[in-house]
């Protein structure tokens, strides 16, 4: 597996991530996103990542994971974030390296105590219809998962669904199913808008 550069430092402890029965439902949504084209492949993984809150932080899909074939073994647990380093240091449990967007997921859980699930993917239809959907977006694009992007997202954290400009969507909710249904609802709206434009 190619070692893509992460936008944070990584410190791993020699412990497995916790087992969580909710992973089955999270995996079901990841595979559905793949099936419907919400998380297209970039060659060595899918443009998307999934997480659920854990007692110490969150369980998140590993970097370079294909959502169409994702399994429980493809998750790691983030248990801390040290922002005194530059870039910040993510502390995690598990054999794999966490998603490039780990800083975003970690901060969303800190900012919104009610959030139990964060889903992020690069839905091409939603991005194509972004300006017509009247959905909150970041002011500008930024490097994936970077501290700069974290700061751009901060003002949008109170929204259950928002877009990272020219990048993808974030859906966050109290349950996995609620977050997934929210992502699908916006996807269908985007699809309808595009189909209506094509008929003109």
Secondary structure, DSSP 8 states (H G I E B T S, - for coil): ------SSEEEEESS-----TTHHHHHHHHHHHHHHTSS-B-SSSBSEEEEEE-SSSEEEEBSS--GGG--GGGEEEEEEEETTSSS-EEEEESSS-B-TTHHHHHHHHHH-TT--EEEEE--HHHHHTGGGTT--B-SS---TT-HHHHHHHHTTTTSSEEEETTTEEEEEESSHHHHHHHHHHHHHHHHHHHHHHHH-
